[in-house]
Amino acid sequence: MISASARRLSVFKAVVEEGGFNRAAMRLDISQPSVGAHVRALERQAGHALFDRKRGSRPRLTKAGEAVYSMALEVLRCNEEAAQQLDELRPAQEVMSLAVHREYGQYRLPAHLASFALRNSGVRFVTHTGTVEDVVALVRARTVSLGLFPSLGAVAGLDSVVLGQEPMALVVSPHHPLARKSSVTVADLAAASYVTGLRSSSYFEMTDRLMKRIGINHRSIAMEVQDFGMVRELARHGAGVACIALCTVQDDLRSGALVRLSVSGRPLDSFELRCAFHDPLPRHARRFMDHLREQLNAPAA
């Protein structure tokens, strides 16, 4: 028996099945010299040439090559069967599928997800991120077990619970005229220009409702963009006032790159952090939802 690694035998097998070194290299996504090195090493171990090589024609197996090829098939088959048997001995993993609004997924979820995963090693997570519309659509289609997103109320046709609150903030560049005020009035805010999400988005609709709650019924919108990260960056560069989740600007507020406006009279409300699902929920999904509620200090639904 030749003492050759499974990798070396796999490379040799690919050369035989592909009919050449270049095609084997393409199939395995390695360089042609690397393929040649594996075959030459195998020939040294066998003590025979394994291919009859003639310029301009495909390499053909020698008698020794045929013997080694049969051995390679048997060894690789045994390896695959052993790997499958070992996989079957491992405890079955539960799959936790969730969809998360991109702001929450980037800034708030990772710490809670990691702490849950450390205590639940048998759960494998599959996480999607996107807009509010994306998250709700994935829950409706039952592609995921849970959907986490900001909202200002229940979603029609879906079971959901409030897990916590997402504080919102009005922020500006430190060079913006409103940054110099200890507090701003509704009149100040009504006269300002804003950087927002796209008007067609649920997120814009929700921020617009928050602004109306404090008396800003009409805003001058200088820019609307799809990505919330760009909203933050535009505000940093002085393009206007941004109404944005506080968790996304904490670092900028600490460094002074952004200034949070203090609103006198009627401070800005928070979004709800809502979790949507379909009953019956898998046990691990319900555990994770309870974990989030505990971490976010929200009352039980």
C-alpha positions, -999 to +999 in steps of 0.1 A: +000+000+000+013+034-009+013+059+020-003+089+002-025+116+016-062+118+006-054+152-010-027+138-032-049+109-043-077+134-050-054+154-073-043+123-091-080+112-095-089+146-110-061+143-136-074+109-147-111+120-148-104+154-165-080+140-190-052+164-183-032+185-158-046+219-168-082+208-166-076+191-132-061+224-119-092+243-131-115+218-114-096+219-081-089+257-083-052+252-079-022+259-101-010+235-128+025+232-113+009+222-080-010+194-098+022+182-114+041+183-081+014+160-065+016+135-094+054+134-094+054+128-056+029+100-061+051+085-088+081+086-065+061+068-038+049+042-063+083+037-080+067+038-114+055+063-140+017+067-136+010+084-169+023+079-205+029+115-215+032+124-252+033+160-264+000+171-280-021+142-266-039+135-233-019+117-206-028+080-205-026+057-175+002+032-174-004-003-158+010+011-126-013+041-130-043+019-134-034+001-102-029+033-083-062+048-097-081+017-084-064+021-050-072+059-050-109+052-057-111+027-028-092+049-003-112+080-011-145+060-009-135+047+025-126+081+037-159+095+026-179+067+043-159+072+075-165+109+075-202+104+069-204+079+098-186+103+121-210+131+111-240+109+120-225+104+155-224+141+162-254+156+180-279+171+156-277+209+155-308+231+158-309+258+132-318+293+143-329+314+113-336+351+118-339+382+098-327+415+113-331+451+103-296+463+092-291+489+119-300+466+147-280+437+130-249+458+129-250+478+161-271+460+188-277+424+179-241+410+178-235+412+216-268+395+224-264+369+197-229+360+209-239+357+245-268+334+236-246+313+213-220+308+241-247+292+262-263+272+234-235+255+215-259+231+198-276+259+178-264+271+144-274+306+134-284+317+099-289+355+099-303+377+071-301+415+072-320+441+053-347+468+053-379+466+074-397+455+043-371+427+037-374+414+072-412+414+072-412+396+038-388+369+051-411+362+081-442+362+060-426+337+036-415+315+066-380+317+054-369+326+089-383+318+124-379+354+138-378+389+123-363+418+144-370+453+133-379+488+145-415+498+144-442+521+157-468+494+162-480+459+153-476+445+118-509+434+101-511+397+096-481+388+118-477+378+154-452+400+171-440+412+205-421+443+217-387+433+230-374+467+239-371+503+228-347+518+202-339+554+212-338+579+183-318+610+181-316+642+160-279+647+151-259+674+132-223+682+124-205+701+152-203+730+126-240+731+120-257+763+134-280+742+156-250+725+173-243+757+192-277+758+209-281+742+244-316+731+232-336+736+201-372+745+196-398+731+172-394+763+152-356+757+149-363+722+137-390+733+112-366+757+096-337+732+092-328+710+062-327+672+066-309+642+054-332+612+053-338+577+040-358+572+008-393+585+011-406+552-002-392+533+027-409+522+059-381+537+079-387+571+064-424+568+072-416+560+108-391+588+113-416+612+097-442+601+122-418+607+151-411+642+138-449+649+135-454+638+171-431+667+182-449+692+159-427+690+127-454+684+101-434+696+071-396+693+066-372+706+040-354+675+028-320+682+012-310+646+005-326+612+007-305+581+005-310+544+007-283+534+032-286+546+068-248+547+071-247+573+043-274+593+062-250+594+092-220+603+071-239+631+053-249+645+086-213+644+098-203+664+067-229+691+074-255+682+048-284+686+073-301+672+104-305+634+106-331+615+126-314+583+133-311+554+158-290+565+187-271+532+188-256+539+153-240+572+163-227+566+198-191+565+187-195+597+167-211+615+196-183+604+219-156+616+195-174+649+187-179+641+151-216+645+156-237+665+181-270+653+195-297+680+195-316+685+228-353+692+219-371+715+243-407+709+251-414+676+233-384+653+231-382+627+204-398+593+210-382+559+205-390+532+180-402+498+193-378+469+188-404+443+176-400+406+170-423+390+144-429+352+141-453+325+132-466+300+157-456+274+166-422+287+173-392+262+175-381+258+211-346+274+204-362+304+186-385+310+216-355+308+240-336+333+219-366+357+218-368+354+256-331+360+259-334+392+238-363+405+259-343+399+291-312+416+277-332+446+265-350+449+298-384+449+282-415+437+301-428+403+290-455+404+264 
